[in-house]
Amino acid sequence: MNYLDQIILGDCVSVMSEMPNDSMAACITDPPYNYEFIGRKWDNKEINRRLERIKDSKTLVKNIPYGSGLAGGVRNARWYERNQENTIEYTNWCKQWGRELFRVCKHGAPVAVFNSTRTAAHIQVALEDVGFYTRDILVYRRHSGIPKGLNLNSKLEKMNHPDAEKWDGWHTCFRNEWESIVLVQKPLLNNYWETLQETGVGVFKTINEDGSFQSNIFEGYYNKSEKKIRTLYCQATGVDKKLILTLVPKSKENIVLDPFAGSGTT
Ligand SMILES: C[S@@+](CC[C@H](N)C(=O)[O-])C[C@H]1O[C@@H](n2cnc3c(N)ncnc32)[C@H](O)[C@@H]1O
């Protein structure tokens, strides 16, 4: 099968298992973020159980998507215990697709994986475990939405608590303004030049059109005409294109793989 410009429907682990060794020049992808929604927890039964549990609630909880990890609950020891299990399960799953990805990548192939700032470490460790080595954590800086934690002052005001004013300005999280991109690489054949000659990849285009040297912060790809699609996925802002141009030398031989293509924004 020719994998160039193909969209293949299926579980990426089994689809990649059909692909030849050392055939992909790079991978730029955005897997699920482990907000409690992979594997067995990602089924209708569990979703319905949770919806049933909150059906009489008058709060906004109902409007928060299942699996976001934000739908209420206190971050206490009991919550963390369950969360830890989920993290281990997620890391193991990342190793499953990571192993196939490693096999299909050419030596020197860069792999850039979008993930939340809270979960990127799990992806990084899983990909290191299957053979890649870490190059960087790139920052995709974007304009962000509202902080999603608890405003202590508002909470106390609602309780008519006398300390409400004292806690004005205190919150339980930061406003998230960047998305992490874990950048790993499949080991070189011998050195950069030999790898480049043999596989066509391994080095990055770091001088920008304006002459600046590309830093590990990627930003400023907002395009008005993409506004609609931008509401779906941040990569639609053009950061994917920039990553491809930076990480992959232009050549008909170089195929970029996205195992989690989803609705196809990339
Ligand atoms: C964070 S989204 C990526 C969105 C993507 N960039 C797009 O434009 O739709 C992750 C995607 O991975 C898909 N996915 C989850 N598990 C998968 C698997 N085992 N194989 C292939 N795709 C999977 C989900 O359906 C979801 O569309």
PDBQT file of the ligand as one rigid body, heavy atoms in Angstrom, charges set to zero:
ROOT
HETATM    1  C1  LIG A 301      -6.967  14.934  20.505  1.00  0.00    +0.000 C 
HETATM    2  S1  LIG A 301      -7.822  14.240  19.181  1.00  0.00    +0.000 S 
HETATM    3  C2  LIG A 301      -6.888  14.676  17.755  1.00  0.00    +0.000 C 
HETATM    4  C3  LIG A 301      -7.680  15.492  16.873  1.00  0.00    +0.000 C 
HETATM    5  C4  LIG A 301      -7.193  15.600  15.451  1.00  0.00    +0.000 C 
HETATM    6  N1  LIG A 301      -6.010  16.411  15.331  1.00  0.00    +0.000 N 
HETATM    7  C5  LIG A 301      -8.325  16.137  14.614  1.00  0.00    +0.000 C 
HETATM    8  O1  LIG A 301      -8.093  17.011  13.804  1.00  0.00    +0.000 OA
HETATM    9  O2  LIG A 301      -9.450  15.654  14.790  1.00  0.00    +0.000 OA
HETATM   10  C6  LIG A 301      -7.422  12.520  19.326  1.00  0.00    +0.000 C 
HETATM   11  C7  LIG A 301      -8.083  11.672  18.273  1.00  0.00    +0.000 C 
HETATM   12  O3  LIG A 301      -7.576  10.356  18.374  1.00  0.00    +0.000 OA
HETATM   13  C8  LIG A 301      -8.596   9.424  18.073  1.00  0.00    +0.000 C 
HETATM   14  N2  LIG A 301      -8.218   8.118  18.653  1.00  0.00    +0.000 N 
HETATM   15  C9  LIG A 301      -8.317   7.707  19.932  1.00  0.00    +0.000 A 
HETATM   16  N3  LIG A 301      -7.843   6.444  20.077  1.00  0.00    +0.000 NA
HETATM   17  C10 LIG A 301      -7.422   6.062  18.849  1.00  0.00    +0.000 A 
HETATM   18  C11 LIG A 301      -6.831   4.870  18.338  1.00  0.00    +0.000 A 
HETATM   19  N4  LIG A 301      -6.590   3.816  19.127  1.00  0.00    +0.000 N 
HETATM   20  N5  LIG A 301      -6.522   4.820  17.013  1.00  0.00    +0.000 NA
HETATM   21  C12 LIG A 301      -6.756   5.881  16.218  1.00  0.00    +0.000 A 
HETATM   22  N6  LIG A 301      -7.321   7.054  16.639  1.00  0.00    +0.000 NA
HETATM   23  C13 LIG A 301      -7.664   7.122  17.929  1.00  0.00    +0.000 A 
HETATM   24  C14 LIG A 301      -9.832  10.067  18.680  1.00  0.00    +0.000 C 
HETATM   25  O4  LIG A 301     -10.972   9.604  18.042  1.00  0.00    +0.000 OA
HETATM   26  C15 LIG A 301      -9.587  11.558  18.421  1.00  0.00    +0.000 C 
HETATM   27  O5  LIG A 301     -10.183  11.928  17.218  1.00  0.00    +0.000 OA
ENDROOT
TORSDOF 0
